[in-house]
Amino acid sequence: MIKIRYMNLKKLLLLTTLLTTICGFSQIPSGYYDAATGSGYTLKTQLKTIISNGHTDQGYGALYNAYVTSDNDSFYENDNTVLDIYSENPTGSDPYNYNHNGRTCGNYNSENDCYNREHIFPQGFFNSQVPMRTDIHHVVPTDGYVNGIRGSFPFGEVSSPDHTTNNGSKRGPNTFGTYSGTVFEPIDEFKGDIARMLLYFATRYEDEVTDNTWDDHDASTNNPLNGTNNQVYEDWYIQLLYKWHTDDPVSQREITRNDAAYTFQGNRNPFIDHPEYVQTIWGSVLSVNNFTTLEQVSIYPNPSTINKVILSIPSSITINQVKVYSILGKEIRSINTPAITDNRFHINNLKQGIYLLKISNDQRSIIKKIIIQ
């Protein structure tokens, strides 16, 4: 079963940020996604065009100043230090902090020596070429030592770590899917963030990933690329990223970062603005029996003008849980073992707005967008 382990923390975080209503909405430019009309890899290519237009390489050195806005801790301790996903402790005091533009690496021998710029998709695989190297959507500030511990290993899930960082991130053998090599597992709070960064990378650079100036995808077992321009990543990696994407929905911290990144370099991460695009694009990779079965659940009316929607559920399908989130990722409602009558389940008393509906069975979850007018 996919584990829902950390929504309470996201909920507390979002309740705080939602108090500032105006600032709590993503500043998507009008018409930005108008050309995103397709499905599958057609949609992915449309998004690649959208997020390539206007993308301006600001240079590697400019990232540290950009982090003052994009990666500022105004969400946890609210102390305006660097928000480092490899050292942040969301439930208590951080083990250490970095002030912006202070103690940048430099040499390091242990955690808390200095911070630098972590490439969520390792820059060694694309030979440090630009604009990939300078793209803030996947280059984040992290502790230098932990960045080195992660190295070029893919992300994954670890049961028996050979190294655990001060905030609980782990390195060790992968236990997810078909890959058994060494991986790096961040803490739960940032798994969805990382998944959406990697999916952005697969979309923005779908043409470049097979270029002969990049490492061949088979040259290293650490490289999660599969050698294609459409799917981009290996099956197990897409499935992992989708799991993290659904388990850890978009938070206000990501929305703020996306807006800041757009101001900095002129493009957006579409999977923060439209989480449902992930399923629409990579559904063929995720179409194991359980996923296909859940896809048969239909929702109507959608858009709805009656403050409710109805789930139409074939009798062969078992639904264990239904959750409703605001578009900002706040959990609105959670129903365990929903009572289905005549193959229908009603979700009533929804106020006007856009919601994400998460439908789960024992092994899978899917996310669908619903609109209440």
URRA-V255924 format. One record per backbone hydrogen bond with DSSP energy under -0.5 kcal/mol. NH is the residue of the N-H (numbers start at 1). CO is the residue of the C=O. If there is no record, write none. Layout:
nh = <NH,NH>
co = <CO,CO>
This chain:
nh = <5,10,11,12,13,14,15,16,17,18,19,20,21,24,24,25,28,32,34,36,37,40,42,43,44,45,46,47,48,49,50,51,52,53,55,56,56,57,58,63,64,66,67,68,68,69,70,71,72,73,74,80,82,83,84,85,85,87,88,90,92,95,102,105,113,115,116,118,118,120,120,122,125,126,127,128,129,133,134,135,135,136,138,139,140,140,142,144,147,148,149,150,151,153,154,156,159,162,163,165,167,168,170,171,172,173,174,175,179,183,184,185,186,190,191,192,194,195,196,197,198,199,200,201,202,203,203,204,205,206,209,210,211,214,215,219,223,224,226,227,233,234,238,239,240,241,242,243,244,245,246,247,248,249,255,256,257,258,259,260,261,262,263,264,265,266,266,270,272,273,274,277,278,280,281,282,283,285,286,287,288,292,293,294,295,296,296,297,298,300,303,304,309,310,311,312,312,313,313,314,317,319,320,320,321,322,323,324,325,326,327,329,332,333,335,336,337,340,341,341,344,345,347,348,350,351,353,355,356,357,358,358,359,359,360,361,366,368,370,372,373,373>
co = <3,6,7,8,9,10,11,12,13,14,16,17,19,20,21,22,26,29,31,33,35,280,39,39,40,41,42,43,44,45,46,47,48,49,52,54,265,55,56,60,61,62,63,64,65,66,66,67,69,81,72,73,98,71,82,83,141,84,84,88,89,87,99,115,110,103,142,116,140,118,138,120,122,123,124,123,126,129,131,131,132,134,135,135,118,138,116,114,143,144,145,146,147,150,182,184,173,171,171,169,86,165,185,163,183,160,181,157,176,172,154,170,184,187,188,188,190,191,192,193,194,195,196,197,198,199,200,200,201,203,205,207,208,211,125,216,220,222,232,232,231,224,234,235,236,237,238,239,240,241,242,243,244,247,251,252,253,254,255,256,257,258,259,260,261,261,262,268,269,269,270,274,275,276,277,278,279,282,282,284,286,288,289,290,291,292,293,294,312,310,371,371,347,300,345,298,310,311,343,312,314,317,318,360,360,335,358,333,356,330,354,326,324,324,322,334,320,338,339,344,341,311,309,346,307,349,372,370,325,368,323,356,357,366,321,364,359,357,355,353,304,371>
